[in-house]
Amino acid sequence: MLDLTIHPEVVESNARYCREKGITLPTFAMMRDPSQIPGRVKETLQKTGLWDVSPANLYRVTWKNEPQDHGGLFGGVNHFVVGPELSGVRARIVVLVGRWFPTGAHKVGAAYGCLVPRLVTGQFNPQTTKAVWPSTGNYCRGGAYLASLLACSSVAILPEGMSRERFEWLRTVAGEIIPTPGTEANVKEIFDKCAELAASGQDLRIFNQFDELGNALWHHEVTGPAVEELLGTLTSGRQGLKAFVAASGSAGTLGAGYYLKKRFPQAKLAVAEALQCPTLSRSGYGDHRIEGIGDKHVPWIHDAKETDFVIAIDDEIPMRLLRLFNDHVGRHALTDAGVAADLTGRLDLFGISGLANLTAAIKLAKYLEMDENDVIVTVATDSMDLYRSRMHELAVARGAYSGHQAIRDLELLASLGIDHVKELGYYDRKAIHHLKYFTWVEQQGKSIDELNNQWSKHDDYWTETFNQTPAIDRLIQEFNERTWGNPL
């Protein structure tokens, strides 16, 4: 469970500070249903850019922002549907779009779920304590952005090999940026840097997305209900959700899958990872190019008992789809192949990890022999806004994109099979759970009793965690009352 112990003096100090900064906080209920957001906040948002460092943008930590860069309010869940003309499968693949969050990625929501419970309980003091955000990319961007809204010091930690765009934007909001050796798979190096900082004697709080239950909680309570609501508009008279697919990464997004399995008992949860680093499927290791899905370990917040499939994706596939979906030559080839112009024009909403998720969804649809009555949901965490430099690098390495290459990439997409799709039995799941021991108990000092409870007292452990949302919302409401003298 999240620690909700109250530190009254710090809470009062935080409330005064937020009053001075003009900051109020949305509840989880507001993030699910923005119609509850106060009218005065909406008035401010109509004059505010999506990425502006404005406290009002805390209320845009939702899947329901209007898809525009300035002045938008709220609508339905941002998504699009990939049909058989592109996917080659009969099932509908519904893609949640992270592009329309502040920072251009839904990870700002995960950061909110980790930071705000600490702020409203007084466990974090933005006036004195530095917020440290270890990540393989988008989470530290979201955390640094939130810290900037609070006008507090922050440290963003991410591998040095991440895309140039991540570092360029981070320099505008983060107090300090620490690049660690390696790329997506080098998470241990990030943890080592956190340990070094923790031992430095500085006043800091490390918000480690890989072990912060608030990460999974946010997705369970916001992303999961967003998918459920969306399905209500898409599946009238149909069987409904067949599967939810998300890359492992920090395992936070999988929280939505746990929620959905309760609402749709027939649904499966599939976790994607890189074939070049098959930690979940083969207890393996390695390096890969699927940016943002840190691995070589099992995150503490991954509920292995609820995981039905692991799908290993060759990183060459999303890199080739990146060019097919975004180069004008590739888009012409897609149109010639029968893909609707409306869908082709939205393919830049996929970042690299989103393309890996799409690939995994297609492979799972083929494995389970899904038909037109089935819906599979996945996530485009970010968009091409963060990967233009990768397109340039591919052009330098491989030459200009040609019609011949586009045809080959269309054939690659059509030929995706069921290789490296692993359906997990009871002891397969337990083996994944056991891998946590080596990272979290031996290296990071977690309790062996808590590790065992995650499995042996599974329902109590995870249900008690996800049932904390009403208590957190009450704390947020009380904090807003202290800040402004009346509830929002």
The 8 nearest C-alpha neighbors of each residue, nearest first, counted from 0:
[[1, 464, 2, 463, 460, 212, 461, 467],
 [0, 2, 3, 212, 464, 213, 467, 116],
 [1, 3, 4, 0, 117, 116, 120, 5],
 [4, 2, 1, 5, 120, 116, 117, 471],
 [3, 5, 2, 120, 6, 122, 121, 117],
 [6, 4, 120, 7, 121, 3, 122, 10],
 [5, 7, 121, 9, 8, 120, 10, 122],
 [8, 6, 10, 9, 5, 11, 121, 120],
 [9, 7, 11, 10, 6, 12, 121, 13],
 [8, 10, 121, 12, 11, 7, 6, 13],
 [11, 9, 121, 7, 13, 12, 8, 120],
 [12, 10, 14, 8, 9, 13, 7, 15],
 [11, 13, 9, 15, 10, 14, 16, 8],
 [14, 12, 16, 10, 11, 15, 9, 17],
 [13, 15, 482, 11, 17, 16, 12, 481],
 [16, 14, 18, 12, 13, 17, 482, 11],
 [15, 17, 13, 19, 14, 18, 12, 20],
 [16, 18, 22, 20, 14, 19, 15, 21],
 [17, 19, 15, 21, 482, 16, 20, 22],
 [20, 18, 16, 17, 21, 15, 22, 14],
 [19, 21, 17, 18, 22, 16, 149, 150],
 [22, 20, 18, 19, 17, 23, 54, 16],
 [23, 21, 17, 20, 54, 18, 24, 55],
 [24, 22, 479, 21, 25, 17, 482, 54],
 [23, 25, 26, 475, 22, 57, 479, 58],
 [26, 24, 58, 29, 27, 30, 57, 23],
 [25, 27, 29, 28, 472, 475, 30, 24],
 [26, 28, 30, 29, 31, 472, 25, 221],
 [27, 29, 31, 26, 30, 32, 472, 35],
 [30, 28, 32, 33, 26, 31, 27, 35],
 [29, 31, 61, 27, 28, 32, 33, 60],
 [32, 30, 28, 29, 221, 27, 33, 61],
 [31, 33, 29, 34, 30, 28, 35, 36],
 [32, 34, 29, 35, 36, 30, 31, 73],
 [33, 35, 32, 36, 29, 73, 37, 31],
 [36, 34, 33, 29, 32, 37, 28, 30],
 [35, 37, 33, 34, 29, 38, 40, 41],
 [38, 36, 40, 39, 35, 487, 41, 34],
 [37, 39, 41, 40, 42, 36, 35, 43],
 [38, 40, 42, 41, 37, 43, 36, 44],
 [41, 39, 43, 38, 42, 37, 44, 55],
 [42, 40, 44, 38, 43, 39, 45, 37],
 [43, 41, 39, 40, 45, 44, 38, 46],
 [42, 44, 40, 41, 45, 46, 47, 39],
 [45, 43, 47, 41, 46, 42, 70, 40],
 [44, 46, 70, 42, 43, 47, 71, 41],
 [47, 45, 70, 44, 43, 48, 42, 69],
 [48, 46, 44, 70, 45, 69, 43, 49],
 [49, 47, 69, 51, 50, 70, 68, 46],
 [48, 50, 68, 101, 69, 51, 47, 56],
 [49, 51, 101, 48, 102, 52, 68, 56],
 [52, 50, 48, 53, 49, 47, 56, 101],
 [53, 51, 148, 50, 54, 147, 144, 56],
 [52, 54, 55, 51, 56, 148, 47, 57],
 [55, 53, 56, 148, 22, 57, 52, 21],
 [56, 54, 53, 57, 58, 44, 40, 43],
 [55, 57, 59, 58, 54, 53, 49, 101],
 [56, 58, 55, 59, 54, 60, 24, 25],
 [59, 57, 56, 60, 25, 55, 30, 61],
 [58, 60, 56, 61, 57, 64, 100, 101],
 [59, 61, 58, 108, 57, 100, 30, 107],
 [62, 60, 30, 59, 63, 64, 31, 100],
 [61, 63, 76, 77, 64, 225, 60, 100],
 [64, 62, 76, 75, 74, 61, 73, 77],
 [65, 63, 73, 72, 62, 66, 74, 99],
 [64, 66, 73, 71, 72, 74, 67, 63],
 [67, 65, 99, 64, 68, 71, 77, 98],
 [68, 66, 65, 69, 71, 99, 70, 49],
 [67, 69, 49, 48, 66, 70, 71, 50],
 [70, 68, 48, 49, 71, 67, 47, 46],
 [69, 71, 45, 46, 47, 44, 48, 72],
 [72, 70, 65, 69, 67, 45, 73, 64],
 [71, 73, 65, 64, 70, 45, 44, 41],
 [74, 72, 64, 65, 63, 71, 33, 75],
 [75, 73, 63, 65, 64, 76, 72, 77],
 [74, 76, 63, 77, 73, 64, 65, 62],
 [75, 77, 63, 62, 78, 225, 229, 74],
 [78, 76, 96, 63, 62, 95, 75, 79],
 [79, 77, 95, 96, 94, 76, 93, 80],
 [78, 80, 94, 93, 81, 95, 77, 96],
 [81, 79, 93, 92, 94, 82, 91, 78],
 [82, 80, 92, 91, 93, 86, 85, 79],
 [81, 83, 91, 84, 85, 86, 80, 92],
 [82, 84, 87, 86, 88, 85, 89, 81],
 [83, 85, 338, 82, 87, 86, 337, 336],
 [86, 84, 83, 87, 82, 338, 81, 333],
 [85, 87, 83, 88, 84, 82, 361, 81],
 [86, 88, 83, 85, 413, 84, 89, 82],
 [89, 87, 83, 86, 90, 364, 361, 365],
 [88, 90, 370, 371, 83, 91, 369, 87],
 [91, 89, 371, 370, 373, 369, 88, 374],
 [90, 92, 374, 82, 81, 93, 375, 373],
 [91, 93, 375, 81, 80, 376, 374, 90],
 [92, 94, 80, 376, 79, 375, 91, 377],
 [93, 95, 377, 378, 78, 79, 376, 80],
 [94, 96, 78, 378, 379, 77, 377, 97],
 [97, 95, 78, 379, 77, 98, 94, 378],
 [96, 98, 104, 380, 105, 381, 99, 379],
 [99, 97, 103, 381, 104, 96, 100, 382],
 [100, 98, 97, 103, 66, 64, 101, 96],
 [99, 101, 103, 104, 98, 105, 97, 102],
 [100, 102, 50, 49, 103, 99, 59, 104],
 [103, 101, 104, 50, 100, 141, 140, 107],
 [102, 104, 98, 100, 101, 99, 381, 97],
 [105, 103, 381, 97, 98, 106, 380, 100],
 [104, 106, 97, 107, 108, 100, 380, 103],
 [107, 105, 138, 109, 108, 104, 137, 141],
 [106, 108, 141, 110, 105, 109, 111, 138],
 [109, 107, 111, 106, 110, 105, 60, 112],
 [108, 110, 214, 106, 112, 111, 107, 217],
 [109, 111, 107, 113, 142, 108, 112, 141],
 [112, 110, 108, 114, 113, 109, 115, 107],
 [113, 111, 213, 109, 217, 110, 214, 114],
 [112, 114, 213, 110, 111, 214, 115, 211],
 [115, 113, 111, 117, 116, 112, 110, 118],
 [114, 116, 118, 117, 111, 112, 113, 119],
 [117, 115, 119, 118, 114, 120, 471, 113],
 [118, 116, 122, 123, 115, 120, 114, 119],
 [117, 119, 115, 123, 121, 116, 120, 122],
 [120, 118, 116, 121, 117, 478, 10, 115],
 [121, 119, 5, 117, 122, 118, 6, 10],
 [120, 122, 10, 9, 6, 118, 123, 119],
 [121, 123, 117, 120, 118, 6, 124, 5],
 [124, 122, 118, 117, 121, 125, 128, 204],
 [123, 125, 126, 128, 127, 13, 121, 9],
 [126, 124, 151, 128, 127, 123, 149, 129],
 [127, 125, 124, 128, 151, 16, 13, 150],
 [126, 128, 125, 124, 129, 202, 151, 152],
 [129, 127, 203, 202, 124, 125, 126, 130],
 [128, 130, 203, 152, 153, 204, 202, 131],
 [131, 129, 153, 204, 203, 154, 205, 152],
 [132, 130, 205, 154, 153, 204, 206, 155],
 [131, 133, 139, 155, 206, 156, 142, 154],
 [134, 132, 156, 207, 139, 155, 157, 189],
 [135, 133, 157, 139, 136, 138, 156, 132],
 [134, 136, 291, 157, 293, 183, 158, 292],
 [135, 137, 134, 291, 138, 157, 139, 140],
 [136, 138, 140, 139, 106, 141, 104, 135],
 [137, 139, 106, 141, 140, 134, 136, 142],
 [138, 140, 132, 142, 134, 155, 141, 137],
 [141, 139, 137, 143, 138, 142, 144, 169],
 [142, 140, 107, 138, 144, 139, 143, 106],
 [141, 143, 139, 145, 110, 144, 140, 132],
 [142, 144, 146, 173, 140, 145, 141, 139],
 [143, 145, 147, 141, 142, 146, 172, 140],
 [146, 144, 148, 142, 147, 143, 141, 149],
 [145, 147, 143, 149, 151, 148, 144, 150],
 [146, 148, 150, 144, 149, 145, 172, 143],
 [149, 147, 145, 146, 150, 54, 52, 53],
 [148, 150, 146, 147, 151, 145, 125, 20],
 [151, 149, 147, 148, 146, 152, 125, 126],
 [152, 150, 125, 146, 149, 147, 126, 153],
 [153, 151, 129, 174, 130, 146, 150, 154],
 [152, 154, 130, 174, 129, 131, 173, 143],
 [153, 155, 131, 175, 176, 174, 132, 130],
 [156, 154, 176, 132, 139, 177, 131, 133],
 [157, 155, 133, 177, 178, 134, 132, 176],
 [156, 158, 135, 134, 178, 179, 136, 133],
 [159, 157, 179, 182, 178, 160, 181, 180],
 [158, 160, 178, 179, 161, 180, 181, 157],
 [159, 161, 182, 158, 181, 162, 183, 180],
 [162, 160, 159, 158, 182, 163, 136, 290],
 [163, 161, 164, 165, 386, 160, 385, 388],
 [162, 164, 166, 165, 167, 161, 388, 385],
 [165, 163, 167, 385, 162, 166, 168, 386],
 [166, 164, 163, 167, 168, 162, 169, 385],
 [165, 167, 169, 163, 164, 168, 170, 162],
 [168, 166, 164, 170, 169, 165, 163, 171],
 [167, 169, 170, 171, 166, 165, 164, 172],
 [170, 168, 166, 171, 172, 173, 167, 165],
 [169, 171, 168, 167, 172, 173, 166, 176],
 [170, 172, 169, 168, 173, 167, 174, 166],
 [173, 171, 169, 170, 147, 144, 143, 174],
 [174, 172, 143, 175, 169, 153, 170, 154],
 [173, 175, 153, 152, 154, 172, 176, 170],
 [176, 174, 154, 173, 155, 153, 177, 170],
 [177, 175, 155, 154, 156, 178, 173, 174],
 [176, 178, 156, 155, 179, 175, 157, 154],
 [179, 177, 159, 158, 157, 156, 176, 180],
 [178, 180, 158, 159, 157, 189, 188, 177],
 [181, 179, 158, 159, 188, 178, 182, 185],
 [182, 180, 185, 158, 160, 159, 179, 183],
 [181, 183, 160, 158, 185, 184, 161, 159],
 [184, 182, 293, 185, 290, 291, 135, 292],
 [183, 185, 293, 294, 286, 182, 186, 295],
 [186, 184, 181, 187, 182, 183, 188, 293],
 [185, 187, 189, 188, 184, 293, 190, 294],
 [188, 186, 190, 189, 185, 191, 295, 184],
 [187, 189, 191, 186, 190, 185, 179, 192],
 [190, 188, 186, 192, 187, 191, 179, 193],
 [189, 191, 193, 187, 192, 188, 194, 186],
 [192, 190, 188, 194, 193, 189, 187, 195],
 [191, 193, 195, 189, 194, 190, 196, 188],
 [194, 192, 190, 196, 195, 191, 197, 189],
 [195, 193, 197, 191, 192, 196, 198, 190],
 [194, 196, 192, 198, 193, 197, 191, 199],
 [197, 195, 199, 193, 198, 194, 192, 201],
 [196, 198, 194, 195, 199, 193, 200, 201],
 [199, 197, 195, 196, 200, 194, 201, 193],
 [200, 198, 196, 197, 201, 195, 194, 202],
 [199, 201, 198, 202, 197, 196, 203, 195],
 [202, 200, 199, 203, 197, 196, 198, 129],
 [203, 201, 128, 129, 200, 127, 204, 197],
 [202, 204, 129, 128, 201, 130, 205, 131],
 [203, 205, 130, 131, 129, 206, 128, 202],
 [206, 204, 131, 207, 130, 132, 203, 193],
 [205, 207, 132, 131, 208, 204, 113, 211],
 [208, 206, 209, 133, 205, 210, 211, 132],
 [209, 207, 211, 210, 249, 206, 214, 134],
 [208, 210, 249, 298, 207, 211, 299, 300],
 [209, 211, 299, 300, 208, 207, 212, 298],
 [212, 210, 208, 213, 214, 207, 209, 113],
 [211, 213, 214, 215, 300, 216, 210, 1],
 [214, 212, 113, 112, 216, 211, 215, 217],
 [215, 213, 109, 251, 212, 216, 217, 112],
 [216, 214, 251, 254, 218, 212, 217, 213],
 [217, 215, 213, 219, 214, 218, 465, 220],
 [218, 216, 112, 220, 215, 214, 219, 221],
 [217, 219, 222, 255, 254, 221, 215, 220],
 [220, 218, 255, 254, 216, 223, 258, 217],
 [219, 221, 217, 218, 216, 223, 222, 224],
 [222, 220, 218, 31, 224, 223, 217, 219],
 [223, 221, 218, 225, 255, 224, 219, 220],
 [222, 224, 255, 219, 226, 225, 258, 221],
 [223, 225, 227, 226, 221, 222, 228, 220],
 [226, 224, 222, 228, 223, 227, 229, 221],
 [225, 227, 229, 223, 224, 228, 230, 222],
 [228, 226, 224, 230, 229, 225, 223, 231],
 [229, 227, 225, 231, 226, 230, 224, 232],
 [228, 230, 226, 231, 227, 232, 225, 76],
 [231, 229, 233, 227, 232, 228, 234, 226],
 [230, 232, 228, 229, 233, 234, 227, 235],
 [231, 233, 230, 229, 234, 235, 228, 227],
 [234, 232, 230, 231, 235, 229, 239, 237],
 [233, 235, 237, 239, 230, 231, 236, 232],
 [234, 236, 237, 233, 231, 232, 239, 230],
 [237, 235, 234, 238, 239, 372, 233, 231],
 [238, 236, 234, 239, 235, 372, 373, 233],
 [237, 239, 372, 373, 240, 236, 234, 241],
 [240, 238, 234, 237, 374, 373, 241, 230],
 [239, 241, 374, 242, 266, 375, 373, 263],
 [240, 242, 266, 374, 375, 373, 267, 239],
 [243, 241, 267, 375, 266, 268, 240, 376],
 [242, 244, 376, 268, 377, 375, 256, 269],
 [243, 245, 269, 377, 270, 268, 360, 376],
 [246, 244, 270, 356, 271, 377, 247, 378],
 [247, 245, 271, 270, 272, 248, 356, 292],
 [246, 248, 250, 270, 271, 272, 249, 245],
 [249, 247, 292, 293, 250, 246, 294, 291],
 [248, 250, 209, 251, 298, 208, 247, 293],
 [251, 249, 247, 301, 248, 253, 252, 298],
 [250, 252, 215, 214, 253, 249, 254, 218],
 [253, 251, 254, 218, 250, 255, 215, 245],
 [252, 254, 256, 255, 251, 250, 245, 257],
 [255, 253, 219, 215, 257, 218, 252, 256],
 [256, 254, 223, 219, 218, 258, 253, 257],
 [255, 257, 253, 259, 254, 258, 268, 243],
 [256, 258, 254, 260, 255, 259, 253, 261],
 [259, 257, 255, 256, 219, 261, 260, 223],
 [258, 260, 256, 262, 261, 257, 263, 223],
 [261, 259, 263, 264, 257, 262, 258, 266],
 [260, 262, 259, 258, 263, 264, 257, 256],
 [261, 263, 259, 260, 264, 258, 227, 266],
 [262, 264, 260, 265, 266, 261, 259, 240],
 [265, 263, 260, 266, 261, 262, 259, 267],
 [264, 266, 263, 267, 241, 260, 240, 242],
 [267, 265, 241, 242, 263, 264, 260, 240],
 [268, 266, 242, 307, 241, 243, 269, 265],
 [267, 269, 243, 307, 306, 242, 256, 244],
 [270, 268, 308, 244, 309, 307, 243, 306],
 [269, 271, 309, 246, 245, 247, 244, 308],
 [272, 270, 246, 310, 311, 309, 245, 247],
 [273, 271, 311, 246, 247, 312, 310, 274],
 [272, 274, 312, 311, 275, 276, 313, 277],
 [275, 273, 311, 313, 312, 277, 276, 272],
 [274, 276, 273, 285, 287, 277, 286, 313],
 [277, 275, 285, 284, 273, 274, 278, 283],
 [278, 276, 283, 274, 280, 281, 279, 273],
 [277, 279, 282, 283, 281, 295, 280, 276],
 [280, 278, 282, 277, 281, 431, 309, 297],
 [279, 281, 277, 278, 309, 282, 421, 311],
 [280, 282, 283, 277, 278, 279, 284, 276],
 [283, 281, 278, 279, 280, 277, 284, 434],
 [284, 282, 278, 277, 281, 276, 285, 295],
 [285, 283, 276, 295, 278, 277, 282, 286],
 [284, 286, 276, 275, 287, 184, 283, 295],
 [287, 285, 184, 276, 275, 284, 288, 183],
 [286, 288, 275, 289, 314, 273, 276, 285],
 [287, 289, 290, 314, 183, 286, 318, 315],
 [290, 288, 352, 351, 314, 287, 291, 292],
 [289, 291, 288, 183, 292, 352, 351, 161],
 [290, 292, 135, 136, 183, 293, 289, 352],
 [293, 291, 248, 290, 183, 294, 247, 289],
 [294, 292, 184, 183, 248, 135, 291, 186],
 [293, 295, 184, 296, 292, 248, 186, 278],
 [296, 294, 284, 278, 184, 276, 283, 297],
 [295, 297, 294, 298, 278, 438, 435, 434],
 [296, 298, 435, 434, 299, 301, 294, 295],
 [299, 297, 209, 300, 301, 249, 250, 296],
 [298, 300, 210, 301, 209, 297, 435, 439],
 [301, 299, 298, 210, 212, 302, 250, 209],
 [302, 300, 250, 298, 299, 303, 297, 253],
 [303, 301, 304, 305, 300, 306, 453, 432],
 [304, 302, 306, 305, 428, 432, 301, 431],
 [303, 305, 302, 306, 428, 429, 454, 432],
 [306, 304, 303, 302, 307, 257, 268, 428],
 [307, 305, 303, 268, 304, 308, 269, 428],
 [306, 308, 268, 423, 269, 267, 422, 305],
 [309, 307, 269, 422, 423, 421, 306, 270],
 [308, 310, 270, 421, 269, 271, 280, 420],
 [311, 309, 420, 271, 419, 421, 270, 359],
 [310, 312, 274, 272, 273, 419, 271, 277],
 [313, 311, 273, 274, 314, 272, 310, 355],
 [312, 314, 274, 315, 316, 273, 275, 311],
 [313, 315, 316, 288, 317, 312, 289, 273],
 [314, 316, 318, 313, 317, 319, 288, 312],
 [315, 317, 319, 314, 318, 313, 320, 312],
 [318, 316, 320, 354, 319, 355, 315, 314],
 [319, 317, 321, 315, 316, 320, 314, 322],
 [318, 320, 321, 316, 317, 322, 315, 323],
 [321, 319, 323, 317, 322, 318, 324, 316],
 [322, 320, 318, 319, 324, 323, 317, 325],
 [321, 323, 325, 320, 326, 324, 319, 329],
 [324, 322, 329, 320, 321, 325, 405, 326],
 [323, 325, 322, 321, 320, 346, 330, 329],
 [326, 324, 322, 323, 347, 321, 327, 330],
 [325, 327, 329, 322, 328, 323, 324, 330],
 [328, 326, 330, 329, 331, 325, 324, 323],
 [329, 327, 331, 326, 330, 402, 332, 401],
 [330, 328, 323, 332, 326, 405, 327, 331],
 [329, 331, 333, 327, 332, 328, 324, 334],
 [330, 332, 334, 328, 333, 329, 335, 327],
 [333, 331, 329, 335, 330, 334, 336, 328],
 [334, 332, 336, 330, 335, 331, 338, 329],
 [333, 335, 338, 331, 337, 336, 332, 330],
 [334, 336, 332, 333, 337, 331, 338, 330],
 [337, 335, 333, 334, 338, 332, 84, 85],
 [338, 336, 334, 335, 339, 84, 333, 85],
 [337, 339, 334, 333, 84, 336, 85, 340],
 [340, 338, 341, 342, 337, 343, 334, 84],
 [339, 341, 343, 342, 344, 338, 334, 345],
 [342, 340, 344, 339, 343, 345, 338, 346],
 [343, 341, 345, 344, 340, 339, 346, 338],
 [344, 342, 340, 345, 346, 341, 339, 330],
 [343, 345, 342, 341, 346, 340, 347, 330],
 [346, 344, 342, 347, 343, 348, 341, 349],
 [345, 347, 348, 343, 324, 344, 349, 342],
 [346, 348, 349, 383, 345, 382, 325, 324],
 [349, 347, 382, 346, 345, 383, 98, 350],
 [350, 348, 382, 353, 347, 379, 346, 354],
 [349, 351, 382, 383, 353, 381, 352, 354],
 [350, 352, 354, 353, 289, 317, 290, 355],
 [353, 351, 355, 354, 350, 289, 290, 356],
 [354, 352, 379, 356, 349, 350, 355, 351],
 [353, 355, 357, 351, 317, 356, 352, 349],
 [354, 356, 352, 358, 353, 357, 317, 359],
 [357, 355, 353, 359, 354, 358, 245, 360],
 [358, 356, 354, 360, 359, 355, 353, 361],
 [357, 359, 355, 361, 356, 360, 354, 362],
 [360, 358, 356, 362, 357, 361, 363, 310],
 [359, 361, 357, 363, 358, 362, 364, 356],
 [362, 360, 364, 358, 359, 363, 357, 365],
 [361, 363, 359, 365, 417, 364, 360, 416],
 [362, 364, 366, 360, 365, 361, 367, 359],
 [365, 363, 361, 369, 367, 362, 366, 368],
 [366, 364, 368, 362, 363, 367, 361, 369],
 [365, 367, 363, 417, 368, 364, 362, 420],
 [366, 368, 364, 369, 365, 363, 362, 370],
 [369, 367, 365, 366, 364, 370, 363, 88],
 [370, 368, 364, 367, 90, 373, 365, 89],
 [369, 371, 89, 90, 372, 373, 368, 88],
 [370, 372, 90, 89, 373, 91, 369, 374],
 [373, 371, 370, 237, 238, 90, 374, 239],
 [374, 372, 90, 371, 370, 241, 369, 239],
 [375, 373, 91, 240, 241, 90, 92, 239],
 [374, 376, 242, 92, 241, 243, 240, 93],
 [377, 375, 93, 243, 92, 94, 244, 242],
 [376, 378, 244, 94, 243, 245, 93, 356],
 [379, 377, 95, 94, 380, 353, 96, 245],
 [380, 378, 353, 96, 349, 381, 97, 95],
 [379, 381, 97, 104, 378, 105, 353, 96],
 [382, 380, 104, 97, 350, 98, 379, 103],
 [383, 381, 350, 348, 349, 384, 98, 347],
 [382, 384, 386, 350, 385, 347, 387, 349],
 [383, 385, 382, 386, 387, 381, 103, 164],
 [386, 384, 383, 164, 387, 382, 165, 162],
 [385, 387, 383, 389, 388, 384, 162, 390],
 [388, 386, 390, 389, 385, 383, 384, 391],
 [387, 389, 391, 386, 390, 392, 163, 162],
 [390, 388, 392, 386, 391, 387, 393, 162],
 [391, 389, 393, 387, 388, 392, 394, 386],
 [390, 392, 388, 394, 389, 393, 395, 387],
 [393, 391, 389, 395, 394, 390, 396, 388],
 [394, 392, 396, 390, 395, 391, 397, 389],
 [395, 393, 398, 391, 397, 399, 392, 396],
 [394, 396, 392, 393, 398, 397, 391, 399],
 [395, 397, 393, 394, 398, 392, 391, 399],
 [398, 396, 394, 393, 395, 399, 400, 392],
 [397, 399, 394, 395, 396, 400, 393, 401],
 [400, 398, 394, 401, 397, 395, 393, 396],
 [399, 401, 398, 404, 328, 394, 402, 326],
 [402, 400, 404, 403, 399, 405, 328, 329],
 [401, 403, 405, 404, 328, 406, 400, 329],
 [402, 404, 406, 401, 405, 407, 400, 408],
 [405, 403, 407, 401, 406, 402, 408, 400],
 [404, 406, 402, 408, 329, 407, 403, 323],
 [407, 405, 409, 403, 404, 408, 410, 402],
 [408, 406, 404, 410, 405, 409, 411, 403],
 [407, 409, 411, 405, 410, 406, 404, 412],
 [410, 408, 406, 412, 411, 407, 405, 413],
 [409, 411, 413, 407, 408, 412, 414, 406],
 [412, 410, 408, 414, 409, 413, 407, 415],
 [411, 413, 409, 410, 414, 415, 408, 86],
 [414, 412, 410, 411, 415, 87, 409, 86],
 [413, 415, 411, 412, 410, 416, 409, 87],
 [416, 414, 412, 413, 362, 411, 417, 361],
 [417, 415, 418, 362, 414, 365, 366, 361],
 [416, 418, 362, 366, 420, 419, 365, 363],
 [417, 419, 420, 416, 362, 415, 311, 421],
 [418, 420, 311, 310, 421, 417, 312, 274],
 [421, 419, 310, 418, 417, 309, 422, 311],
 [420, 422, 309, 308, 419, 423, 310, 280],
 [423, 421, 308, 307, 420, 309, 424, 310],
 [424, 422, 427, 307, 308, 421, 428, 425],
 [423, 425, 427, 426, 428, 422, 307, 429],
 [424, 426, 428, 427, 429, 423, 304, 430],
 [425, 427, 429, 428, 424, 430, 423, 431],
 [428, 426, 424, 430, 423, 429, 425, 431],
 [429, 427, 431, 426, 430, 425, 303, 304],
 [428, 430, 426, 432, 431, 427, 433, 425],
 [429, 431, 433, 427, 428, 432, 426, 434],
 [432, 430, 428, 434, 429, 433, 279, 303],
 [431, 433, 429, 430, 434, 303, 435, 428],
 [432, 434, 430, 435, 431, 436, 429, 437],
 [435, 433, 431, 436, 432, 437, 297, 430],
 [434, 436, 433, 297, 438, 437, 432, 439],
 [437, 435, 440, 434, 439, 438, 433, 441],
 [436, 438, 441, 435, 439, 434, 440, 442],
 [439, 437, 442, 435, 436, 441, 440, 443],
 [438, 440, 443, 445, 436, 442, 435, 441],
 [439, 441, 445, 444, 436, 443, 442, 437],
 [442, 440, 437, 439, 438, 444, 443, 436],
 [441, 443, 438, 439, 440, 444, 437, 445],
 [444, 442, 439, 440, 445, 441, 438, 190],
 [445, 443, 440, 442, 441, 439, 446, 438],
 [444, 446, 440, 439, 443, 447, 449, 441],
 [447, 445, 448, 449, 440, 450, 444, 439],
 [446, 448, 450, 449, 451, 440, 445, 436],
 [449, 447, 451, 446, 450, 452, 453, 445],
 [450, 448, 452, 446, 451, 447, 453, 445],
 [449, 451, 447, 453, 448, 452, 446, 454],
 [450, 452, 448, 449, 453, 454, 455, 447],
 [453, 451, 456, 449, 455, 454, 450, 448],
 [452, 454, 457, 450, 451, 460, 456, 455],
 [453, 455, 457, 452, 451, 456, 304, 450],
 [454, 456, 452, 457, 451, 453, 458, 450],
 [457, 455, 452, 459, 454, 458, 453, 460],
 [456, 458, 454, 453, 460, 455, 459, 461],
 [457, 459, 462, 460, 461, 456, 463, 453],
 [458, 460, 462, 457, 456, 463, 461, 464],
 [461, 459, 457, 458, 463, 462, 453, 456],
 [460, 462, 464, 463, 458, 459, 457, 465],
 [463, 461, 465, 464, 459, 458, 460, 466],
 [464, 462, 466, 461, 460, 465, 459, 0],
 [465, 463, 0, 461, 462, 466, 467, 460],
 [464, 466, 462, 467, 463, 216, 461, 468],
 [465, 467, 463, 464, 468, 462, 469, 470],
 [468, 466, 470, 465, 469, 464, 471, 463],
 [467, 469, 471, 470, 466, 472, 465, 27],
 [470, 468, 472, 471, 467, 473, 466, 27],
 [469, 471, 473, 467, 468, 472, 474, 466],
 [472, 470, 468, 474, 473, 469, 475, 467],
 [471, 473, 475, 469, 26, 474, 470, 468],
 [474, 472, 476, 470, 471, 475, 477, 469],
 [473, 475, 471, 477, 472, 476, 478, 119],
 [476, 474, 472, 478, 473, 477, 119, 479],
 [475, 477, 473, 479, 478, 474, 472, 480],
 [478, 476, 480, 474, 479, 475, 473, 481],
 [479, 477, 475, 481, 480, 476, 474, 119],
 [478, 480, 482, 476, 481, 477, 23, 483],
 [479, 481, 485, 484, 486, 477, 478, 483],
 [482, 480, 478, 479, 484, 483, 14, 477],
 [483, 481, 14, 479, 18, 480, 484, 478],
 [482, 484, 480, 485, 481, 479, 18, 486],
 [483, 485, 480, 481, 482, 486, 479, 487],
 [486, 484, 480, 483, 487, 479, 481, 482],
 [487, 485, 480, 479, 476, 484, 477, 483],
 [486, 37, 485, 479, 476, 480, 36, 483]]
